[in-house]
Amino acid sequence: MRRGTSVNRGLIRPALESISPYEAGKPVEEVERELGIARVAKLASNEGPFGPFPIARQLLATQSYDLNRYPDSSAYRLRAALAERHRVEIDEVAHGAGADGLISHLSLALLDPGDEVVFGWPSFASYMLSTLKLGGVPKTVPLRDYHYDLEAMLAQIGPKTKIVYVCNPNNPTGTMTGREELDAYFERVPEHVLTVIDQAYLEYIEEPDYPDAVADYFKQGKRVAVLRSFSKIYGLAGLRIGYAVASKEICAAIAKVRPAFDVSSAAQEAALASLIGEDAEAELARRRSYNAVAVAELGRILRAFGLETVGPAVANFLFVDLGTDSRPFFEQLLKEGVIVRPLHGFGAPTAIRVTAGTAEEHEVLRRALRVVRPSGHNPD
């Protein structure tokens, strides 16, 4: 075949024709280079602002990990530590390249073409993309007052439904589903469905009504897979490491579809240090406390410039619905050195998501909003 000629029509799977690739947030370095800006505030991707825990940073700086060797494909030491932490068996813990990687593995393990997947919308784009890639049928359920509507989701479950995703708190709105509503859902959800509760932001949350899905549902015998991540408060987004707590059957199925060496040695060791290393719990508490202050400050800044935030938001980001296509506002802020997230791929094309950052990053945002006016509101 000559270079540049099109491939045969039957070569690419038809399920991929309607899919747009996941649109990641722009890297800081790219924006600085393109626009000639010395200081860029990246508030787009819900990353933690502080990088790895000190104990993990020290480990990463001093260890070579025998990089000529493949990593432990089973992530035995990390999974054992997680099993001990949650008081479950090691075969009830699966690892992957972030919660996102585990969503992909669950889809590969469970979905045949035509199988249905139910989730709220707007929500995390990977639920939609992973379903479509395998020829599954996404059944999106509109949010109710920016919250997951579990009652409406139950009504969408049918005999072909394999997975129900509950993003808690929901990305991108930041709103949570409380214990009472989830309890009522589990009383009614059919036995043939696997409920996946995505708790990537769990460590930020101090609300008494927020459930620990491992303790409250998995260990109580519910048919559930619980997703957690080291990408957020632990500051390991660049290493891609997360895990699931689920039945031995589900974890064994994940192991069958997961690439053999998809989680690096560095990622495994950094995650393990973040769990059991010296002062790890104190660092976790410090970051949780800082985030509460930072999110409140971010909200005040946005509202001062007429950007009303959705709430109550319980993670490390805020959602703003502009009421019009959000991409022009995103591009204007970009020129002022601020990266936020337009939410077209999350099902909210009129909204942006803004992550809480450092005080310095918030000041860059404040300066940008003095130039870029999304409304006629003039701050005091």
LUMVOTI-871292 format. One line per 2 residues: number of its first residue (from 1); their letters; for each residue x, y, z of C-alpha. Coordinates in nm, 2 decimals, decimal comma, always signed. Layout:
REM LUMVOTI-871292
NUM	A	X:Y:Z ~ ...;
This chain:
REM LUMVOTI-871292
1	MR	+0,00:+0,00:+0,00 ~ +0,14:+0,34:-0,10;
3	RG	+0,21:+0,58:+0,19 ~ -0,09:+0,82:+0,24;
5	TS	-0,35:+0,59:+0,09 ~ -0,65:+0,50:+0,30;
7	VN	-0,68:+0,17:+0,47 ~ -0,95:-0,09:+0,38;
9	RG	-1,29:+0,00:+0,51 ~ -1,31:-0,31:+0,72;
11	LI	-0,97:-0,28:+0,89 ~ -1,07:-0,04:+1,17;
13	RP	-1,35:-0,16:+1,40 ~ -1,68:+0,03:+1,33;
15	AL	-1,73:+0,09:+1,70 ~ -1,44:+0,35:+1,69;
17	ES	-1,59:+0,56:+1,41 ~ -1,80:+0,78:+1,64;
19	IS	-1,54:+0,82:+1,91 ~ -1,33:+1,13:+1,97;
21	PY	-1,01:+1,06:+2,16 ~ -0,99:+1,16:+2,52;
23	EA	-0,88:+1,53:+2,53 ~ -0,63:+1,57:+2,81;
25	GK	-0,55:+1,91:+2,97 ~ -0,27:+2,10:+2,79;
27	PV	+0,08:+2,06:+2,94 ~ +0,22:+2,37:+3,11;
29	EE	+0,54:+2,35:+2,90 ~ +0,34:+2,35:+2,58;
31	VE	+0,14:+2,66:+2,68 ~ +0,45:+2,84:+2,79;
33	RE	+0,63:+2,77:+2,47 ~ +0,33:+2,85:+2,24;
35	LG	+0,24:+3,18:+2,41 ~ +0,58:+3,29:+2,54;
37	IA	+0,44:+3,30:+2,90 ~ +0,68:+3,26:+3,18;
39	RV	+0,43:+3,15:+3,45 ~ +0,13:+2,93:+3,37;
41	AK	-0,12:+2,81:+3,63 ~ -0,25:+2,47:+3,54;
43	LA	-0,59:+2,43:+3,70 ~ -0,74:+2,18:+3,46;
45	SN	-0,67:+1,82:+3,55 ~ -0,75:+1,78:+3,92;
47	EG	-0,39:+1,69:+4,00 ~ -0,27:+1,75:+4,35;
49	PF	-0,06:+2,07:+4,36 ~ +0,23:+1,93:+4,58;
51	GP	+0,37:+1,63:+4,40 ~ +0,45:+1,30:+4,57;
53	FP	+0,46:+1,27:+4,95 ~ +0,81:+1,35:+5,09;
55	IA	+0,87:+0,99:+5,17 ~ +0,78:+0,89:+4,82;
57	RQ	+0,98:+1,17:+4,67 ~ +1,29:+1,06:+4,87;
59	LL	+1,24:+0,70:+4,75 ~ +1,20:+0,81:+4,38;
61	AT	+1,52:+1,02:+4,40 ~ +1,74:+0,75:+4,55;
63	QS	+1,62:+0,42:+4,40 ~ +1,70:+0,28:+4,06;
65	YD	+1,44:+0,00:+4,08 ~ +1,66:-0,23:+3,87;
67	LN	+1,53:-0,06:+3,56 ~ +1,67:-0,33:+3,34;
69	RY	+1,41:-0,56:+3,49 ~ +1,04:-0,58:+3,44;
71	PD	+0,82:-0,46:+3,73 ~ +0,64:-0,71:+3,94;
73	SS	+0,34:-0,78:+3,72 ~ +0,13:-0,88:+4,02;
75	AY	+0,22:-0,58:+4,23 ~ +0,23:-0,82:+4,52;
77	RL	+0,37:-0,59:+4,80 ~ +0,14:-0,30:+4,71;
79	RA	-0,17:-0,53:+4,69 ~ -0,08:-0,69:+5,02;
81	AL	-0,05:-0,35:+5,19 ~ -0,39:-0,25:+5,04;
83	AE	-0,55:-0,57:+5,15 ~ -0,43:-0,52:+5,50;
85	RH	-0,54:-0,16:+5,50 ~ -0,89:-0,25:+5,39;
87	RV	-0,91:-0,59:+5,58 ~ -0,98:-0,78:+5,27;
89	EI	-0,80:-1,07:+5,10 ~ -0,51:-0,99:+4,85;
91	DE	-0,71:-1,17:+4,57 ~ -0,98:-0,90:+4,62;
93	VA	-0,74:-0,62:+4,52 ~ -0,65:-0,55:+4,16;
95	HG	-0,41:-0,28:+4,04 ~ -0,39:-0,08:+3,72;
97	AG	-0,27:+0,24:+3,56 ~ -0,49:+0,47:+3,76;
99	AD	-0,86:+0,43:+3,81 ~ -0,89:+0,51:+3,44;
101	GL	-0,69:+0,20:+3,36 ~ -0,92:-0,02:+3,58;
103	IS	-1,23:+0,12:+3,40 ~ -1,08:+0,00:+3,08;
105	HL	-0,99:-0,34:+3,23 ~ -1,35:-0,38:+3,37;
107	SL	-1,49:-0,30:+3,03 ~ -1,27:-0,56:+2,85;
109	AL	-1,35:-0,82:+3,11 ~ -1,73:-0,77:+3,12;
111	LD	-1,86:-0,62:+2,80 ~ -1,97:-0,78:+2,48;
113	PG	-2,11:-0,58:+2,18 ~ -2,46:-0,46:+2,26;
115	DE	-2,42:-0,48:+2,64 ~ -2,55:-0,18:+2,83;
117	VV	-2,37:+0,05:+3,07 ~ -2,56:+0,30:+3,29;
119	FG	-2,41:+0,61:+3,44 ~ -2,49:+0,97:+3,51;
121	WP	-2,42:+1,25:+3,27 ~ -2,22:+1,48:+3,27;
123	SF	-1,96:+1,26:+3,43 ~ -1,62:+1,11:+3,38;
125	AS	-1,56:+1,07:+3,01 ~ -1,39:+0,73:+3,04;
127	YM	-1,72:+0,56:+3,13 ~ -1,85:+0,66:+2,79;
129	LS	-1,53:+0,60:+2,59 ~ -1,45:+0,26:+2,74;
131	TL	-1,81:+0,14:+2,66 ~ -1,81:+0,27:+2,31;
133	KL	-1,47:+0,12:+2,23 ~ -1,61:-0,23:+2,29;
135	GG	-1,93:-0,18:+2,10 ~ -2,13:-0,14:+2,42;
137	VP	-2,43:+0,08:+2,46 ~ -2,40:+0,37:+2,70;
139	KT	-2,72:+0,47:+2,87 ~ -2,66:+0,82:+3,02;
141	VP	-2,89:+0,95:+3,29 ~ -2,92:+1,33:+3,34;
143	LR	-2,80:+1,46:+3,67 ~ -3,05:+1,59:+3,92;
145	DY	-2,94:+1,93:+4,05 ~ -2,59:+1,84:+3,94;
147	HY	-2,60:+1,52:+4,15 ~ -2,62:+1,16:+4,03;
149	DL	-2,99:+1,05:+4,02 ~ -2,98:+0,69:+4,13;
151	EA	-3,35:+0,65:+4,12 ~ -3,36:+0,74:+3,75;
153	ML	-3,05:+0,52:+3,69 ~ -3,23:+0,22:+3,84;
155	AQ	-3,51:+0,28:+3,59 ~ -3,26:+0,25:+3,30;
157	IG	-3,13:-0,09:+3,41 ~ -3,24:-0,38:+3,19;
159	PK	-3,15:-0,74:+3,12 ~ -2,86:-0,63:+2,90;
161	TK	-2,71:-0,40:+3,16 ~ -2,37:-0,52:+3,28;
163	IV	-2,22:-0,22:+3,46 ~ -2,36:+0,08:+3,65;
165	YV	-2,10:+0,35:+3,73 ~ -2,15:+0,58:+4,03;
167	CN	-1,89:+0,85:+4,03 ~ -1,87:+0,97:+4,39;
169	PN	-1,79:+1,25:+4,41 ~ -1,89:+1,32:+4,05;
171	NP	-1,63:+1,44:+3,81 ~ -1,68:+1,71:+3,69;
173	TG	-1,95:+1,86:+3,92 ~ -1,78:+1,78:+4,25;
175	TM	-2,10:+1,68:+4,41 ~ -2,14:+1,36:+4,62;
177	TG	-2,40:+1,08:+4,66 ~ -2,47:+1,02:+5,03;
179	RE	-2,49:+0,69:+5,22 ~ -2,87:+0,69:+5,25;
181	EL	-2,93:+0,72:+4,87 ~ -2,66:+0,45:+4,80;
183	DA	-2,82:+0,22:+5,06 ~ -3,15:+0,25:+4,89;
185	YF	-3,00:+0,19:+4,55 ~ -2,83:-0,13:+4,66;
187	ER	-3,16:-0,26:+4,80 ~ -3,31:-0,25:+4,45;
189	VP	-3,03:-0,30:+4,20 ~ -3,06:-0,63:+4,01;
191	EH	-2,82:-0,91:+4,09 ~ -2,69:-0,94:+3,74;
193	VL	-2,54:-0,59:+3,75 ~ -2,19:-0,49:+3,87;
195	TV	-2,20:-0,15:+4,04 ~ -1,87:+0,03:+4,01;
197	ID	-1,82:+0,31:+4,26 ~ -1,55:+0,54:+4,16;
199	QA	-1,39:+0,70:+4,47 ~ -1,08:+0,87:+4,31;
201	YL	-1,12:+1,17:+4,54 ~ -1,21:+0,99:+4,87;
203	EY	-0,92:+1,12:+5,07 ~ -1,03:+1,48:+5,03;
205	IE	-1,37:+1,42:+5,19 ~ -1,47:+1,47:+5,55;
207	EP	-1,85:+1,48:+5,51 ~ -2,00:+1,23:+5,77;
209	DY	-2,26:+1,11:+5,51 ~ -2,00:+1,02:+5,26;
211	PD	-1,97:+0,64:+5,25 ~ -1,65:+0,43:+5,24;
213	AV	-1,77:+0,19:+4,96 ~ -1,53:-0,08:+5,06;
215	AD	-1,65:-0,10:+5,42 ~ -2,01:-0,01:+5,36;
217	YF	-2,09:-0,21:+5,05 ~ -1,82:-0,45:+4,93;
219	KQ	-1,75:-0,60:+5,28 ~ -2,13:-0,62:+5,33;
221	GK	-2,16:-0,86:+5,03 ~ -2,29:-0,62:+4,77;
223	RV	-2,19:-0,69:+4,40 ~ -1,96:-0,39:+4,37;
225	AV	-1,62:-0,29:+4,25 ~ -1,46:+0,01:+4,43;
227	LR	-1,20:+0,22:+4,25 ~ -0,94:+0,43:+4,42;
229	SF	-0,64:+0,63:+4,28 ~ -0,30:+0,76:+4,38;
231	SK	-0,32:+1,03:+4,12 ~ -0,49:+1,30:+4,33;
233	IY	-0,41:+1,37:+4,69 ~ -0,10:+1,14:+4,68;
235	GL	+0,05:+1,34:+4,39 ~ +0,14:+1,04:+4,17;
237	AG	-0,06:+1,13:+3,86 ~ +0,25:+1,11:+3,64;
239	LR	+0,32:+0,75:+3,75 ~ -0,03:+0,62:+3,68;
241	IG	-0,13:+0,39:+3,97 ~ -0,47:+0,30:+4,11;
243	YA	-0,65:+0,00:+4,24 ~ -0,99:-0,17:+4,27;
245	VA	-1,14:-0,37:+4,55 ~ -1,38:-0,63:+4,41;
247	SK	-1,47:-1,00:+4,43 ~ -1,20:-1,26:+4,35;
249	EI	-1,39:-1,34:+4,03 ~ -1,38:-0,98:+3,91;
251	CA	-1,01:-0,93:+4,01 ~ -0,92:-1,25:+3,84;
253	AI	-1,09:-1,13:+3,52 ~ -0,91:-0,80:+3,54;
255	AK	-0,58:-0,99:+3,57 ~ -0,66:-1,17:+3,25;
257	VR	-0,71:-0,85:+3,04 ~ -0,45:-0,62:+3,21;
259	PA	-0,12:-0,58:+3,02 ~ +0,14:-0,78:+3,21;
261	FD	+0,37:-0,49:+3,30 ~ +0,14:-0,18:+3,29;
263	VS	+0,24:-0,04:+3,63 ~ +0,60:+0,05:+3,67;
265	SA	+0,83:-0,04:+3,96 ~ +0,86:+0,32:+4,05;
267	AQ	+0,48:+0,36:+4,06 ~ +0,44:+0,06:+4,28;
269	EA	+0,71:+0,16:+4,53 ~ +0,59:+0,52:+4,55;
271	AL	+0,24:+0,42:+4,61 ~ +0,35:+0,17:+4,88;
273	AS	+0,56:+0,44:+5,05 ~ +0,26:+0,68:+5,04;
275	LI	+0,05:+0,42:+5,22 ~ +0,28:+0,29:+5,49;
277	GE	+0,58:+0,53:+5,49 ~ +0,69:+0,74:+5,79;
279	DA	+0,46:+1,04:+5,84 ~ +0,23:+0,93:+5,55;
281	EA	-0,09:+0,97:+5,75 ~ +0,02:+1,31:+5,88;
283	EL	+0,10:+1,43:+5,52 ~ -0,24:+1,30:+5,41;
285	AR	-0,41:+1,50:+5,68 ~ -0,21:+1,81:+5,60;
287	RR	-0,31:+1,80:+5,23 ~ -0,67:+1,74:+5,32;
289	SY	-0,67:+2,04:+5,54 ~ -0,50:+2,26:+5,28;
291	NA	-0,74:+2,15:+5,01 ~ -1,04:+2,26:+5,22;
293	VA	-0,89:+2,61:+5,25 ~ -0,78:+2,62:+4,88;
295	VA	-1,12:+2,51:+4,75 ~ -1,30:+2,78:+4,96;
297	EL	-1,05:+3,04:+4,83 ~ -1,10:+2,93:+4,47;
299	GR	-1,47:+2,96:+4,51 ~ -1,44:+3,31:+4,64;
301	IL	-1,22:+3,42:+4,35 ~ -1,46:+3,27:+4,09;
303	RA	-1,77:+3,41:+4,24 ~ -1,61:+3,76:+4,27;
305	FG	-1,59:+3,76:+3,90 ~ -1,95:+3,65:+3,84;
307	LE	-1,87:+3,28:+3,80 ~ -2,12:+3,09:+4,01;
309	TV	-1,99:+2,75:+4,13 ~ -2,19:+2,43:+4,17;
311	GP	-2,21:+2,29:+4,52 ~ -2,17:+2,17:+4,77;
313	AV	-1,84:+2,05:+4,61 ~ -1,64:+1,80:+4,82;
315	AN	-1,33:+1,72:+4,62 ~ -1,05:+1,94:+4,49;
317	FL	-1,22:+2,12:+4,20 ~ -1,52:+2,34:+4,12;
319	FV	-1,77:+2,33:+3,83 ~ -1,90:+2,65:+3,66;
321	DL	-2,17:+2,65:+3,40 ~ -2,13:+2,96:+3,17;
323	GT	-2,45:+2,90:+2,99 ~ -2,27:+2,92:+2,65;
325	DS	-1,99:+2,73:+2,47 ~ -1,71:+2,73:+2,72;
327	RP	-1,42:+2,69:+2,47 ~ -1,38:+3,06:+2,39;
329	FF	-1,35:+3,15:+2,76 ~ -1,10:+2,86:+2,80;
331	EQ	-0,89:+3,00:+2,51 ~ -0,90:+3,35:+2,65;
333	LL	-0,79:+3,24:+2,99 ~ -0,51:+3,03:+2,82;
335	KE	-0,37:+3,35:+2,67 ~ -0,35:+3,49:+3,02;
337	GV	-0,16:+3,19:+3,15 ~ -0,44:+2,99:+3,31;
339	IV	-0,54:+2,64:+3,20 ~ -0,89:+2,53:+3,30;
341	RP	-1,09:+2,25:+3,16 ~ -1,37:+2,29:+2,91;
343	LH	-1,60:+2,00:+2,95 ~ -1,73:+1,91:+2,61;
345	GF	-1,59:+1,55:+2,64 ~ -1,76:+1,52:+2,98;
347	GA	-2,11:+1,60:+2,84 ~ -2,11:+1,96:+2,96;
349	PT	-2,01:+2,19:+2,67 ~ -2,12:+2,51:+2,84;
351	AI	-1,91:+2,45:+3,16 ~ -1,56:+2,46:+3,29;
353	RV	-1,39:+2,27:+3,57 ~ -1,13:+2,45:+3,78;
355	TA	-0,89:+2,27:+4,01 ~ -0,78:+2,42:+4,34;
357	GT	-0,41:+2,51:+4,33 ~ -0,15:+2,69:+4,53;
359	AE	-0,19:+3,05:+4,65 ~ +0,04:+3,16:+4,37;
361	EH	-0,16:+2,98:+4,11 ~ -0,48:+3,14:+4,24;
363	EV	-0,32:+3,48:+4,21 ~ -0,25:+3,41:+3,84;
365	LR	-0,61:+3,31:+3,80 ~ -0,73:+3,63:+3,98;
367	RA	-0,51:+3,85:+3,75 ~ -0,64:+3,67:+3,44;
369	LR	-1,01:+3,72:+3,54 ~ -0,94:+4,09:+3,57;
371	VV	-0,87:+4,08:+3,19 ~ -1,11:+3,81:+3,08;
373	RP	-1,46:+3,90:+3,17 ~ -1,71:+3,61:+3,12;
375	SG	-2,00:+3,83:+3,24 ~ -2,08:+4,20:+3,29;
377	HN	-2,02:+4,16:+3,67 ~ -1,76:+4,40:+3,81;
379	PD	-1,59:+4,28:+4,13 ~ -1,57:+4,50:+4,43;
